[in-house]
């Protein structure tokens, strides 16, 4: 189960969605395996963080071409694509990523 979740996405936008008032539902973003479905993601979140998941939305970010200019010439390559899961928790639930730090 835990190999489905790669890492939580901690950006300014995702932190704002997770820190809303207690009356609203909190949304957390995770980077997940590309072949994982919503049911597997829901079970992995619930077992890993001991919370109740209300909804799971997914998005696949496509890979992008990257070009870098160096002394030896142009170096080009691709960034790999990845899948992102937006997990909405039930009211009153929260995940503390910084609890052990």
C-alpha positions, 0 to 999 in steps of 0.5 A: 500500500505505502509504495503507491504514495511517493511523497506529499507535495508541499507548495504554497498553493497546496499549503493554503488549501490544507490550512483552511478554517476548521469548518471547511474540508482540507485538501492535501496534494500527493505525488503518486504512482502513475498506475494507481487508481483512486481506490488504491490512493484512498486506502493508502492515505487512510492506512498511512495517516489514520484519517477519513478520506472523503474524495480523491481527484487525480491529475497526470502532469505531462513530461516537458522538454528541457534545453540547457546551453552549456560550454560543450553545446546544447544539452536537451532532455525530457522531464518525466511525467507524474501523477498528482492526487488531491485528497479531500479529508472529512470535516475535522480531519487533518494531516500533520507533515511536520509533527516529527520534525 
